[in-house]
Amino acid sequence: MAAVTLADIVARLGGELSGDAQTTIFRIASLDKAGPGEITFLSTPKYQGKLAATQAAAVIVPVDVKSVCPVPHIATPNPYLYFARLAQWLNPATRPLPGIDPTARVLCEVPPSVSVGATAVIAAGANIGANAIIGAGCTIGADVEIGADSLLHANVSIYAGCRIGARAIVHSGAVIGSDGFGFAREAAGAWVKIPQSGRVIIGDDVEIGANTTIDRGALDDTVIENGVKLDNQIQVAHNVHIGADSALAGCVGIAGSARIGRRCTVGGAAMILGHLEIADDVHISAGTLVTKSIVIPGSYTGSVPFLPHADWLKNFARLRHLDAMADKIRALETRLAELEKKSS
């Protein structure tokens, strides 16, 4: 990474600079570890006490903290966002040279700017956009569309007919377009598979984490709108619709035909049952089980706090008796009301 000055950074990204504008920056580091030649950031008040001892060459800080920062600093309303943009600038992604590896099997025309890695397979009828990168071992099915400037890391599988927009990033092991879990049961108990004839439609600027699976629709399409960010090991079932700019953390599970609004966030390991509607701007905490639709924006949490195991066993054993306890309470309330009536 080439060295830049604080003046260079502010000229490119904005912010209010205090201190020596010619301070040289070589890299970004954490607030605890940053030293000479390194810039760091403070994004939450809980770490403000660490500013006094920082050895960083400079710090990106909130506007209301600039007066207490002892080293050169850039004040901005959103330090974390500023850090993200600076990190993108200082750590540009490397890309392989265009061309098709001799061991790849490509059965369609691809633009000369596309890079196709070793042993990748691209089926007939696929449409690969300019500057796309298809990593080693990827499998691209028939009639798949992949937008310009998209990056598929090694061993991604895209089933036939699916569409991915421009500038997508798909990490290794992701499977897009596999069959949804659709079966009808016979009277004797056997399961009859329902053909999954829909597709997966993914918008622009979407990122999909490693080993995440997105099932194709049963009849209609599974849809992931522009700007959605999916972490690793997420399950998106058939006919799910995720609105633009939503972000889902690792191990989230979404059952079939659920609809998630725009700008939503879902914490790790949360579960959303099928056929539910989640409004725009809903934030679901980690581990929450969503069993009914959410129609009002806001934050929702539905997890039980953990306890020492012995306490958990003792407390939750009583759950089996809640109905009986409720009946007893109602009976006592009725009896008390009768006694009060007699006494009056």
Helices and strands as residue ranges (DSSP letters): E 4-5, H 6-13, E 16-18, E 24-25, E 27-28, E 38-41, G 45-53, E 58-61, G 63-68, E 73-75, H 79-90, E 99-100, E 105-106, E 115-116, E 121-122, E 127-128, E 133-134, E 139-140, E 145-146, E 151-152, E 157-158, E 163-164, E 169-170, E 175-178, E 183-185, E 191-193, E 200-202, E 207-208, E 213-215, E 222-224, E 229-230, E 235-236, E 241-242, E 247-248, E 253-254, E 259-260, E 265-266, E 271-272, E 277-278, E 282-284, E 289-290, E 298-300, H 309-317, G 318-321, H 322-343
